[in-house]
Amino acid sequence: LACEAIASKDYPVAIEALNYLIAKGSESRFSTESRFMLLNVKYEQLSSTSPINPIQAQTLESEFKQTLDEFGLTQSTAEWTRKYAHLLAFYVNKPEQAIELLNQAITNSARDPKEKGQYKIDLADIYLYQGNVWDATLLYSQVDKDLPNDLIGQAAKFKNAKLSFYIGEFAW
């Protein structure tokens, strides 16, 4: 039911269904998965509304922090780490905390170059948001160099080219 509600973008029903599964506790085999799905649904709900409700954003921030503190910054929590950093930087206006979180995640993801590349792209986006154009282009270039034949590397190359265009480096 929760998955169908998510697919239909019926967020209140999805949240209610996921809360039911979470309330069952450890007797439910879907407890952990439901917690992460609930974070995802609330994030999608927040990002699809305009204007953003700051109280809802702060509540979601504390839920993300609590969940990631419990499960840690691992490969299995990479997607939610990235969403938490995006939430911090763009919705809660705490880009410094997002930068710190992503730097820590980059350090922890030393074994998986794709995961590290995703974190670097997210970090570059936050630097760009802050106006640090050169730091952003450096990170995009690093990802492009590390993963030239991967979609992540191509995305970084495209973002770097777009950035260069907008800052007036037409020769690049």
C-alpha angles and dihedrals in degrees: 000000000000092000092050091049091050091050089050091046090238093145100175092056091045091050091049092049093047093047088053091055092045091050090059086068123194093347088074116076088208096059099106095038089049092054092055092043089051090054089049093050093048090048091050091047092051095046093048095055126082126232098030115240104233094203091053089048092052092047090051090048092057091047091051091047093049093048095045091046088054097045100029132217101302135142090264091057096044095109092052093044089056092047091048091052090048090049091050095048103040108023106029095032096233101126094155091060090047091052091049091049093049093047089052090048091050089053092049094047096060093129099054114058094189093054090046090050092053091051091049092051090051090048091050090051090054092047089051090050088054092049097253094135097166095050089050094050090047092054093045089051092049092053091046090052095045096047107025096153097042131088090242091055091047091050090051091049091050093048090048092050091048091049091050090051093052094048091050103255093137094159091063 
